[in-house]
Amino acid sequence: MHFVGLAPLASAVANAGGLGMITALTLKTPELLAREIARCKELTDRPFGVNLTFLPAFKEPPYPEYIAAIVEGGIKAVETAGRSPEKYLPALKAAGIKVIHKCTSVRHSLKAQKIGCDAVSVDGFECGGHPGEDDVPNFILLPRAAEELSIPFVASGGMADGRSLVAALALGADGINMGTRFIATKEAPVHDNVKQALVNATELDTRLIMRGLRNTERVLNNAGVERVLEIERQKGDKLAISDIFEQVAGIYPSVMIDGRVDAGAWSCGMVAGLIHDVPSVKELVERIMAQAEKLIRTRLEGMLA
Ligand SMILES: Cc1cc2nc3c(=O)[nH]c(=O)nc-3n(C[C@H](O)[C@H](O)[C@H](O)COP(=O)(O)O)c2cc1C
C-alpha cells in the first residue's frame, strides 16, 4: 500500500504471524528500498515480502534495479500487481523468490498460473485501490477462482476479521490479504486523521473514479473526489488523465504524512464499514484468529449437529 507499506507496518504484520509487505515504489529509488528492507530486518526476524506494482507511468520506474534490491535484500516473497509480471519472472525465480500476482479476474489469475506464478491474490470488486473493470465481487469471484486454479490463492478485498477469514476459506481461498483494515492499526505509519477517517467511514463512503480511463480506483469519498466525479461527468468519453491530475497525482504524502484526508483521491475499500477501532497489529491478528476458531467450533460445528 502506497505510503503505508513501510517497515513499521510490514514488520508488525510479520511479527504477528502474517506476511507483511513493503511497497517498493513508495521508496523513490532502489537504494531507498534496500535501506527500507534493512530497516525492516532490524524490526523483525520473521519473513516479509515486497510489493512491486507495475503502474501506467509516463516514465517507467527502474524495475530491474528494484528487483536487484529485493534479491540482494534476501526477500523470498514478492507480490506483483498492475500488469503481468512475465517479463520479470525469470529474475525473481532465479533468486528463489515466490511470486504472488494480484489479479482482479479469473482470466488474469489463469494467465498468472500459466506463466509460472506461485500463487495469486484474488482482488474482488469491493477492494480498496484498483478493482479492474469486471466488477465481480468476492462471493462470486473467489469460488470461480477455486473452480479454475490449481495454484494456491488468497482472498483480497473486503477482508476485516475472523468472519472474512472463515468465509474466504469456505469459498476456496487459502488465506486472506488485508489492505484497508491494516491502515487502521497502531503501527501503520500514517497520520491519525487517516485512521480516524477509516473508523468514521461506512461501507457507503467509497467511490469509483477513473472508470472512463479503464484505470478504475476505489477511493474514500471527499471534496476532491466529488470534484473528480464532476469533471468525469462533464468530460464524458473525452476524459484525459490531465483533467483530474490535480486531484489524483502526488496526493499520498499530503494524506498519509500530513493527515490532509480531503487533499484528493486515496484508495480505500468498502471494508471501511467494518472498521470500528485502531488496535495494534498483534491484537488485530489474534482477534481474527480467535474469532475464526470460535466460528468454526460453534457456528459451523453447530450446523453439523
Ligand atoms: C491506501 C492504499 C494504497 C494501496 N496501494 C497499492 C499499491 O501501491 N500497489 C498495490 O498493488 N495495491 C495497492 N493497494 C491495494 C491493496 O494492496 C489491496 O489489494 C487492497 O487494499 C485489498 O482490499 P481491501 O482494502 O478491501 O483490503 C492499496 C490499497 C490502499 C487502501
The ligand as a Tripos MOL2 file, in Angstrom:
@<TRIPOS>MOLECULE
LIG
   31    33     1     0     0
SMALL
NO_CHARGES

@<TRIPOS>ATOM
      1 C1         -4.1640    3.2990    0.6190 C.3       1 LIG1
      2 C2         -3.9790    2.1060   -0.2640 C.ar      1 LIG1
      3 C3         -2.8970    2.0720   -1.1220 C.ar      1 LIG1
      4 C4         -2.7080    0.9650   -1.9650 C.ar      1 LIG1
      5 N1         -1.6060    0.9340   -2.7670 N.ar      1 LIG1
      6 C5         -1.3740   -0.1710   -3.5190 C.ar      1 LIG1
      7 C6         -0.1840   -0.2630   -4.2950 C.ar      1 LIG1
      8 O1          0.6380    0.6530   -4.3310 O.2       1 LIG1
      9 N2          0.0070   -1.3980   -5.0020 N.ar      1 LIG1
     10 C7         -0.8840   -2.4420   -4.9700 C.ar      1 LIG1
     11 O2         -0.6450   -3.4680   -5.5970 O.2       1 LIG1
     12 N3         -2.0310   -2.3740   -4.2500 N.ar      1 LIG1
     13 C8         -2.2750   -1.2740   -3.5300 C.ar      1 LIG1
     14 N4         -3.4160   -1.2170   -2.7720 N.ar      1 LIG1
     15 C9         -4.3620   -2.3640   -2.7730 C.3       1 LIG1
     16 C10        -4.0560   -3.3200   -1.6200 C.3       1 LIG1
     17 O3         -2.7750   -3.8700   -1.7680 O.3       1 LIG1
     18 C11        -5.0870   -4.4780   -1.5500 C.3       1 LIG1
     19 O4         -5.1030   -5.2070   -2.7510 O.3       1 LIG1
     20 C12        -6.4700   -3.9590   -1.2480 C.3       1 LIG1
     21 O5         -6.4080   -2.9260   -0.3010 O.3       1 LIG1
     22 C13        -7.3680   -5.0740   -0.7500 C.3       1 LIG1
     23 O6         -8.6490   -4.6000   -0.4780 O.3       1 LIG1
     24 P1         -9.1370   -4.0940    0.9740 P.3       1 LIG1
     25 O7         -8.6500   -2.6900    1.0640 O.co2     1 LIG1
     26 O8        -10.6060   -4.2230    0.9130 O.co2     1 LIG1
     27 O9         -8.4890   -4.9770    1.9960 O.co2     1 LIG1
     28 C14        -3.6340   -0.1170   -1.9460 C.ar      1 LIG1
     29 C15        -4.7380   -0.0620   -1.0740 C.ar      1 LIG1
     30 C16        -4.9240    1.0260   -0.2410 C.ar      1 LIG1
     31 C17        -6.1160    1.0290    0.6720 C.3       1 LIG1
@<TRIPOS>BOND
     1     1     2 1
     2     2     3 ar
     3     2    30 ar
     4     3     4 ar
     5     4     5 ar
     6     4    28 ar
     7     5     6 ar
     8     6     7 ar
     9     6    13 1
    10     7     8 2
    11     7     9 ar
    12     9    10 ar
    13    10    11 2
    14    10    12 ar
    15    12    13 ar
    16    13    14 ar
    17    14    15 1
    18    14    28 ar
    19    15    16 1
    20    16    17 1
    21    16    18 1
    22    18    19 1
    23    18    20 1
    24    20    21 1
    25    20    22 1
    26    22    23 1
    27    23    24 1
    28    24    25 2
    29    24    26 1
    30    24    27 1
    31    28    29 ar
    32    29    30 ar
    33    30    31 1
@<TRIPOS>SUBSTRUCTURE
     1 LIG1         1 GROUP 0 **** ****
